[in-house]
Amino acid sequence: MMLAMDYPHLQKRGKNEWRYRRKVPLALRPVLGKLEIVRRLGSTEKEAIKAHPKVHQEVERLFAEAKNPKKAAESVPAPMSSLEAFQDAQRHLRSLQLDPEWTPGEEDDQEWIARDVIADQIAKAYPVDDEGHPVGVSVSDAALLRGLAHGGRQKRPEPTLEDARKLYLKDKVRGDRKKELELTRIFKHVDDAIGSERKLTTIWRNDARELIDYMRDGREASTVTRYLNTVRAMFAHALNEYDLNHKNPFLKLEVEARDKAEPDRRKKRSYTDAELAACRERVIQFARSDLRYVWRIMQGTGCRLAEVTGLRVVDVALDHPIPHIDVEWHDERRVKTSVSRRKVPLLGDALVAAQEAVKAAEGQPLLFPAYCREGGASSASAALGKHVRHCVMDKKIAPAHSIRHWMKDRLRLASVPKNEQDIILGHSSGNVGEDYGGEEVRLEVAKRALEKALA
C-alpha cells in the first residue's frame, strides 16, 4: 500500500492524471514568483511513483537555491549514477560476507538462500504493482537486488560523463571551493550540449566540436579554451582510471586558429608609471586601511592579490636580516603552484606597509581577516577596482593583476635575468634547476633583483 509519508505532495487529479503539487513557502514566493509548484507525474499510479523521487528532488533543489544559491549544491546531493550504485552494491555484498563474483547455481545453495532472504527484506520496504513487483525502488537498492540475483554474471555499467565529473572532483579538485564552482559551471555547459549521462565510449570528435560551438555562444575564445582544458583533463583522467580503450576526443582541439588568436599581451596590459601613481593616490586617500596595505605590498613585491590577502601574521618576517613575506600554503589560502610557494623581500614602502599591517592585526592570526577567506581575493579585487576605474577606464587594466605586469616590466627594464624574475613573481621556467638552491640564497638574489627594479 502506498504511504503518503513516502511520497509527499503526490496528488491524483481526475481519473487519469497524477501530479506533484506543493505550496511555495511564503518567504520564497517573491524569489520564485509562484504560489505553488505543480508537475505532472503520469497517468497511472505506477508511473507517478516512479517519477516522484526525481521531481521531489528537483523541487527541493529549487527551494534550496532560492534560500541560499551558494549552498544549494551542498544541500541536495547529486543523484547516484548506475556505476556508483553498482560499486556501492559490490561493497555492500562484501560487507554481508557474500561473494560479488558468485555464480547462481542450485536453489538449495546456501549462498543462494541467503541472497534470496536479503532480497525479500529489501523488496518488502516498497509498494508493489498489480503483478506483485516492487515499485519506486531506489537506484542503490535496485543495484543491490541485481547484485544479489545475478552475482558475477552482472556486467559493470559503463562510466558516463557524470561519473567522470565526480571522479575528477574527488581526485583533482579535492575540496577546493573555487575549482569546484568552476567545474560546476563548466559541466553545466557539457550537460546542456551533449548530455551528462552519455557513456564515455560513445563520445566522439563531433561531440567535442558541438560542445565548443555551444560554449562559444556569447563567450570569448580565451574563456572557452580554459573551459575546454578542464573538460580535456577530466576526460583523460576518467579514461585512465576506468581503464577505457577510447581516444580522448578533446585532444588537439583548438577553439580558435592560432594565427587568428589574439596575443595575451593585447588583452591585458601593465600600468604606466603615471597611471599607477594616480591609482595609488586614490587608493591611499579613499580605500579602507587594510586595502591600502594590500595595494602597497603588491606594488612593492609583485605578488598576486590572493597571495597578499591570504597572508597570516606569522608569514611576515620583519625580524629577519632580509625582511620578507612567506607565500605559503595554509588552511585559509591555497597557493597557485608549487613554485608560487616562495619568500619575497620587503623593501621601502612595502616594508613599511607590512609593519603597519602587522601592528593593526593586534595579535590576530590573519593579517587581513576581512579578505583571508573563500572569495576574499575577489572581494578585494572588486573593492580596489572601484577606485582604479576613477583613474583608468581602459578595460585592459586589471586593477590588481596589472601591478604584476608593471613589476615584470620593471624587472625587464632593470635587465634582471628571467630566472631571477621567476623567483620574485613565482613563475615556473620549466627548468629542473629552479628547485635547487638554499632559501636564504634565493632570498638574497630576489632582494638584489627587486632593488634594481625599484631603483
C-alpha positions as CSV (number, residue, x, y, z in Angstrom):
1,M,0.0,0.0,0.0
2,M,1.3,3.4,-0.9
3,L,2.1,5.6,2.1
4,A,1.7,9.4,2.0
5,M,4.9,9.9,4.0
6,D,6.8,8.0,1.4
7,Y,5.5,10.1,-1.5
8,P,4.8,13.6,-0.1
9,H,2.9,16.1,-2.3
10,L,1.6,13.3,-4.5
11,Q,-2.0,14.1,-5.7
12,K,-4.5,12.3,-8.0
13,R,-6.5,14.5,-10.3
14,G,-9.4,13.1,-12.2
15,K,-9.2,9.5,-13.5
16,N,-6.1,9.6,-15.5
17,E,-3.7,12.1,-14.0
18,W,-1.2,12.0,-11.1
19,R,0.7,15.1,-10.2
20,Y,3.2,16.6,-7.7
21,R,1.7,19.7,-6.1
22,R,3.5,21.7,-3.4
23,K,3.0,25.1,-1.9
24,V,5.9,27.5,-2.1
25,P,6.9,28.8,1.4
26,L,5.9,32.4,1.9
27,A,9.5,33.7,2.2
28,L,10.4,32.2,-1.2
29,R,7.4,33.4,-3.2
30,P,8.9,36.8,-4.1
31,V,12.0,35.0,-5.2
32,L,10.3,32.3,-7.3
33,G,7.3,34.3,-8.4
34,K,5.0,31.4,-7.7
35,L,2.4,30.3,-5.1
36,E,2.8,26.6,-5.8
37,I,4.8,24.1,-7.8
38,V,2.9,21.6,-10.0
39,R,4.5,18.8,-12.0
40,R,2.7,16.1,-13.9
41,L,3.9,12.6,-12.9
42,G,1.9,10.3,-15.2
43,S,-1.5,8.8,-15.9
44,T,-1.1,5.8,-13.6
45,E,-0.1,5.2,-10.0
46,K,2.9,3.2,-11.1
47,E,4.2,6.0,-13.4
48,A,3.6,8.5,-10.6
49,I,5.6,6.5,-8.0
50,K,8.4,6.0,-10.5
51,A,8.6,9.7,-11.4
52,H,8.1,11.1,-7.9
53,P,11.6,10.8,-6.4
54,K,13.3,12.8,-9.2
55,V,10.6,15.5,-9.3
56,H,10.7,15.8,-5.5
57,Q,14.5,16.2,-5.5
58,E,14.2,18.9,-8.3
59,V,11.8,20.9,-6.2
60,E,14.0,20.5,-3.1
61,R,16.9,21.9,-5.1
62,L,14.8,24.7,-6.4
63,F,13.8,25.8,-2.9
64,A,17.4,25.4,-1.6
65,E,18.7,27.6,-4.4
66,A,16.1,30.2,-3.6
67,K,17.1,30.2,0.1
68,N,20.9,30.2,-0.4
69,P,22.2,29.8,-4.0
70,K,25.8,29.3,-2.9
71,K,25.0,26.3,-0.6
72,A,22.3,24.7,-2.9
73,A,24.7,22.3,-4.4
74,E,25.8,21.1,-1.0
75,S,22.3,20.8,0.5
76,V,20.9,18.5,-2.2
77,P,23.4,15.8,-3.2
78,A,23.7,14.7,-6.8
79,P,21.8,11.5,-7.6
80,M,23.8,8.3,-7.7
81,S,24.8,7.1,-11.1
82,S,24.4,3.5,-12.3
83,L,28.2,2.9,-12.0
84,E,28.2,4.3,-8.4
85,A,25.2,2.2,-7.5
86,F,27.0,-0.9,-8.9
87,Q,30.2,-0.2,-7.0
88,D,28.2,0.6,-3.8
89,A,26.3,-2.7,-4.2
90,Q,29.6,-4.6,-4.6
91,R,30.9,-3.1,-1.3
92,H,27.6,-3.9,0.4
93,L,27.7,-7.5,-0.7
94,R,31.2,-7.9,0.7
95,S,30.1,-6.4,4.0
96,L,27.4,-9.0,4.1
97,Q,30.1,-11.6,3.6
98,L,28.7,-12.5,0.2
99,D,30.9,-13.1,-2.9
100,P,30.3,-10.4,-5.6
101,E,31.6,-12.9,-8.2
102,W,29.3,-15.7,-7.1
103,T,27.5,-17.5,-10.0
104,P,23.9,-18.7,-9.4
105,G,23.6,-22.5,-9.1
106,E,21.2,-24.9,-7.4
107,E,18.4,-23.3,-5.4
108,D,19.5,-25.2,-2.3
109,D,22.8,-23.5,-2.4
110,Q,23.3,-21.8,1.0
111,E,24.5,-18.5,-0.6
112,W,21.5,-18.5,-2.9
113,I,19.2,-18.9,0.1
114,A,20.9,-16.1,2.0
115,R,20.7,-13.8,-1.0
116,D,17.0,-14.6,-1.5
117,V,16.2,-13.8,2.1
118,I,18.1,-10.4,1.9
119,A,16.4,-9.6,-1.4
120,D,12.9,-10.3,0.2
121,Q,13.7,-7.9,3.1
122,I,14.7,-5.1,0.7
123,A,11.6,-5.6,-1.5
124,K,9.2,-5.6,1.5
125,A,10.1,-1.9,2.1
126,Y,8.4,-0.9,-1.2
127,P,4.8,-0.9,-2.5
128,V,4.0,-3.4,-5.3
129,D,2.3,-3.2,-8.6
130,D,-0.6,-5.4,-9.9
131,E,1.9,-8.2,-10.6
132,G,3.4,-8.1,-7.2
133,H,6.7,-6.4,-8.3
134,P,8.1,-3.6,-6.0
135,V,7.8,-0.1,-7.5
136,G,9.7,3.1,-6.7
137,V,12.8,1.2,-5.8
138,S,15.8,3.5,-5.2
139,V,18.8,3.3,-7.5
140,S,21.1,1.9,-4.8
141,D,18.6,-0.8,-3.7
142,A,17.9,-1.8,-7.3
143,A,21.6,-2.2,-7.9
144,L,21.9,-4.3,-4.7
145,L,18.9,-6.5,-5.8
146,R,20.6,-7.1,-9.2
147,G,23.8,-8.0,-7.5
148,L,22.0,-10.4,-5.2
149,A,20.2,-12.1,-8.1
150,H,22.9,-12.2,-10.8
151,G,26.2,-12.2,-8.9
152,G,29.3,-12.4,-11.2
153,R,27.1,-12.6,-14.3
154,Q,26.2,-9.0,-13.9
155,K,28.0,-6.6,-16.2
156,R,29.5,-3.4,-14.8
157,P,27.8,-0.3,-16.1
158,E,29.9,1.8,-18.4
159,P,31.1,5.1,-16.9
160,T,29.4,8.3,-18.1
161,L,30.4,11.9,-18.2
162,E,28.7,12.4,-14.9
163,D,31.0,9.7,-13.4
164,A,34.0,11.4,-15.0
165,R,32.9,14.7,-13.3
166,K,32.6,13.1,-9.9
167,L,35.9,11.3,-10.2
168,Y,37.7,14.5,-11.2
169,L,36.0,16.4,-8.4
170,K,37.3,13.7,-5.9
171,D,40.8,13.2,-7.2
172,K,41.8,16.6,-8.6
173,V,39.6,19.3,-7.1
174,R,39.9,17.9,-3.6
175,G,37.7,20.3,-1.8
176,D,39.0,23.5,-3.4
177,R,35.8,25.5,-3.4
178,K,36.8,27.9,-6.2
179,K,37.7,25.0,-8.5
180,E,34.6,23.2,-7.5
181,L,32.4,26.1,-8.6
182,E,34.3,26.5,-11.8
183,L,33.9,22.8,-12.6
184,T,30.1,23.0,-11.8
185,R,29.8,26.0,-14.2
186,I,31.7,24.2,-17.0
187,F,29.9,20.9,-16.6
188,K,26.5,22.6,-16.9
189,H,27.6,23.6,-20.5
190,V,28.7,20.0,-21.1
191,D,25.4,18.6,-19.8
192,D,23.4,21.1,-21.9
193,A,25.4,20.5,-25.1
194,I,26.0,16.7,-25.2
195,G,24.3,15.3,-22.1
196,S,25.9,14.2,-18.7
197,E,24.5,10.6,-19.0
198,R,26.4,9.9,-22.2
199,K,28.8,7.0,-21.8
200,L,32.4,8.0,-22.3
201,T,33.0,5.4,-25.0
202,T,30.2,7.0,-27.1
203,I,31.6,10.5,-27.2
204,W,33.5,11.3,-30.4
205,R,35.1,14.3,-32.1
206,N,31.9,15.7,-33.5
207,D,30.5,15.8,-29.9
208,A,33.6,17.7,-28.8
209,R,33.1,20.2,-31.6
210,E,29.4,20.5,-30.7
211,L,30.4,21.4,-27.2
212,I,32.8,24.1,-28.4
213,D,30.1,25.6,-30.7
214,Y,27.7,25.7,-27.7
215,M,30.2,27.3,-25.4
216,R,31.3,29.9,-28.0
217,D,27.8,31.5,-27.9
218,G,28.5,34.8,-26.2
219,R,31.9,33.9,-24.7
220,E,35.4,34.9,-25.7
221,A,37.7,32.3,-27.2
222,S,40.1,32.5,-24.2
223,T,37.2,31.6,-21.8
224,V,36.1,28.7,-24.0
225,T,39.8,27.5,-24.2
226,R,40.0,27.5,-20.4
227,Y,36.8,25.5,-20.1
228,L,37.9,23.1,-22.8
229,N,41.2,22.5,-21.0
230,T,39.3,21.4,-17.9
231,V,37.0,19.1,-19.9
232,R,40.0,17.6,-21.7
233,A,41.8,16.9,-18.4
234,M,38.6,15.4,-16.8
235,F,38.1,13.1,-19.8
236,A,41.7,12.0,-19.8
237,H,41.6,11.2,-16.1
238,A,38.5,9.1,-16.4
239,L,39.9,7.1,-19.4
240,N,42.9,6.3,-17.3
241,E,41.2,5.5,-14.1
242,Y,38.4,3.4,-15.7
243,D,40.9,1.5,-18.0
244,L,39.0,2.5,-21.1
245,N,40.4,1.9,-24.5
246,H,38.9,5.1,-26.1
247,K,40.6,8.1,-27.7
248,N,40.1,11.4,-25.9
249,P,38.0,13.4,-28.4
250,F,39.1,16.7,-26.9
251,L,42.8,16.3,-27.6
252,K,44.5,18.7,-30.1
253,L,41.2,20.6,-30.5
254,E,41.6,24.3,-30.7
255,V,38.9,26.8,-30.1
256,E,40.4,29.4,-32.4
257,A,43.1,29.1,-35.0
258,R,46.5,30.1,-33.7
259,D,47.0,32.7,-36.5
260,K,43.7,34.4,-35.5
261,A,44.1,34.2,-31.8
262,E,44.7,37.5,-30.0
263,P,48.0,37.5,-28.1
264,D,47.6,37.6,-24.4
265,R,49.6,40.7,-24.1
266,R,47.0,42.6,-26.1
267,K,44.2,41.5,-23.8
268,K,45.7,42.9,-20.6
269,R,48.5,45.4,-20.0
270,S,50.5,46.9,-17.2
271,Y,50.0,50.3,-15.7
272,T,52.1,53.2,-16.9
273,D,54.0,54.9,-14.1
274,A,51.6,57.8,-14.3
275,E,48.5,55.5,-14.1
276,L,49.9,53.6,-11.2
277,A,50.8,56.7,-9.3
278,A,47.2,58.1,-9.8
279,C,45.6,54.8,-8.7
280,R,47.9,54.5,-5.7
281,E,47.0,58.1,-4.6
282,R,43.3,57.3,-5.0
283,V,43.5,54.1,-3.0
284,I,45.6,55.6,-0.2
285,Q,43.2,58.5,0.1
286,F,39.8,56.7,-0.1
287,A,40.2,53.0,0.4
288,R,39.9,51.3,3.8
289,S,43.1,50.8,5.7
290,D,43.6,47.1,5.1
291,L,43.2,47.6,1.3
292,R,45.8,50.4,1.4
293,Y,48.3,47.9,3.0
294,V,47.4,45.3,0.4
295,W,48.0,47.7,-2.5
296,R,51.3,48.9,-1.2
297,I,52.6,45.4,-0.5
298,M,51.5,44.2,-4.0
299,Q,53.2,47.2,-5.6
300,G,56.5,46.6,-3.8
301,T,56.6,42.8,-4.3
302,G,54.7,42.0,-7.5
303,C,52.7,39.3,-5.6
304,R,49.3,38.1,-6.7
305,L,46.3,39.7,-4.9
306,A,45.3,36.4,-3.3
307,E,48.9,35.8,-2.1
308,V,48.8,39.1,-0.2
309,T,45.2,38.9,1.2
310,G,45.9,35.3,2.3
311,L,48.9,36.2,4.5
312,R,49.0,35.2,8.1
313,V,50.9,37.4,10.7
314,V,53.5,34.6,11.0
315,D,54.1,34.8,7.3
316,V,55.6,38.3,7.7
317,A,59.2,38.0,8.8
318,L,60.1,41.5,10.0
319,D,63.0,40.5,12.3
320,H,64.8,38.6,9.6
321,P,68.1,40.1,8.2
322,I,66.1,40.4,4.9
323,P,62.5,41.3,5.9
324,H,60.1,39.3,3.7
325,I,56.8,37.7,3.3
326,D,56.4,33.9,3.1
327,V,53.9,32.9,0.4
328,E,52.9,29.5,1.8
329,W,50.0,27.0,1.7
330,H,47.7,27.0,4.7
331,D,44.1,26.2,5.6
332,E,42.7,29.6,4.6
333,R,44.6,30.0,1.4
334,R,45.8,27.8,-1.4
335,V,48.8,28.9,-3.5
336,K,48.6,28.6,-7.3
337,T,51.5,26.2,-7.9
338,S,54.5,24.7,-6.1
339,V,56.8,27.3,-7.5
340,S,54.4,30.0,-6.1
341,R,55.5,29.0,-2.6
342,R,58.3,31.4,-2.0
343,K,59.8,34.1,0.1
344,V,59.5,37.6,-1.3
345,P,61.7,40.5,0.1
346,L,60.0,43.6,1.6
347,L,61.7,46.8,0.6
348,G,60.9,50.5,1.1
349,D,57.2,51.3,1.3
350,A,56.1,47.7,1.1
351,L,58.1,47.0,4.3
352,V,56.5,50.0,6.0
353,A,53.0,48.8,4.9
354,A,53.7,45.3,6.2
355,Q,54.9,46.7,9.6
356,E,51.7,48.8,9.8
357,A,49.5,45.9,8.8
358,V,51.1,43.6,11.5
359,K,50.5,46.3,14.1
360,A,46.9,46.7,13.0
361,A,46.3,43.0,13.2
362,E,46.7,43.2,17.0
363,G,47.6,39.6,17.6
364,Q,45.1,38.1,15.2
365,P,46.4,35.1,13.3
366,L,45.4,36.5,9.9
367,L,47.0,39.7,8.5
368,F,43.9,40.7,6.6
369,P,41.0,38.7,8.2
370,A,38.3,40.5,6.1
371,Y,39.8,39.0,2.9
372,C,41.6,35.9,4.0
373,R,38.6,33.6,3.3
374,E,36.8,31.9,0.4
375,G,36.2,34.5,-2.2
376,G,38.1,37.1,-0.2
377,A,40.5,38.0,-3.0
378,S,37.6,38.5,-5.4
379,S,36.0,40.9,-2.9
380,A,39.3,42.8,-2.5
381,S,39.7,43.0,-6.3
382,A,36.2,44.4,-6.7
383,A,36.8,47.0,-4.0
384,L,40.1,48.1,-5.5
385,G,38.6,48.1,-8.9
386,K,36.1,50.8,-8.0
387,H,39.0,53.1,-7.1
388,V,41.1,52.2,-10.1
389,R,38.2,52.9,-12.5
390,H,38.1,56.5,-11.2
391,C,41.6,56.9,-12.7
392,V,41.9,54.4,-15.5
393,M,38.9,53.5,-17.7
394,D,40.9,51.1,-20.0
395,K,39.4,47.6,-19.5
396,K,42.8,46.1,-20.4
397,I,43.9,47.2,-17.0
398,A,43.1,44.6,-14.4
399,P,43.1,46.5,-11.1
400,A,45.3,44.1,-9.2
401,H,46.9,41.9,-11.8
402,S,48.2,44.7,-13.9
403,I,50.5,45.6,-10.9
404,R,52.2,42.2,-11.6
405,H,52.6,43.2,-15.2
406,W,54.1,46.5,-14.1
407,M,56.6,44.7,-11.9
408,K,57.5,42.4,-14.7
409,D,58.2,45.4,-16.9
410,R,60.4,47.0,-14.2
411,L,62.4,43.8,-13.8
412,R,62.9,43.6,-17.6
413,L,64.0,47.3,-17.8
414,A,66.5,46.6,-15.0
415,S,68.0,43.8,-17.0
416,V,67.2,41.2,-14.3
417,P,67.7,37.7,-15.7
418,K,64.5,35.7,-16.3
419,N,65.3,33.0,-13.7
420,E,65.6,35.8,-11.0
421,Q,62.3,37.4,-12.2
422,D,60.6,34.0,-11.7
423,I,61.9,33.7,-8.1
424,I,60.2,37.0,-7.3
425,L,57.0,36.5,-9.3
426,G,56.5,32.8,-8.5
427,H,56.6,31.7,-12.2
428,S,57.9,28.4,-13.4
429,S,60.7,28.5,-16.0
430,G,60.2,24.8,-16.8
431,N,63.9,24.2,-15.7
432,V,64.6,21.4,-13.3
433,G,67.3,23.5,-11.8
434,E,64.8,26.0,-10.4
435,D,64.1,23.7,-7.4
436,Y,67.8,23.7,-6.4
437,G,69.5,26.2,-4.1
438,G,69.0,27.3,-0.5
439,E,66.1,29.6,0.5
440,E,68.5,32.2,2.0
441,V,70.4,32.4,-1.2
442,R,67.3,32.7,-3.3
443,L,66.0,35.4,-0.9
444,E,69.3,37.4,-1.3
445,V,69.0,37.0,-5.1
446,A,65.4,38.2,-5.0
447,K,66.4,41.2,-2.8
448,R,69.1,42.4,-5.2
449,A,66.8,42.0,-8.2
450,L,64.0,44.0,-6.6
451,E,66.4,46.7,-5.6
452,K,67.4,47.1,-9.3
453,A,63.8,47.1,-10.4
454,L,62.6,49.6,-7.9
455,A,65.6,51.9,-8.0
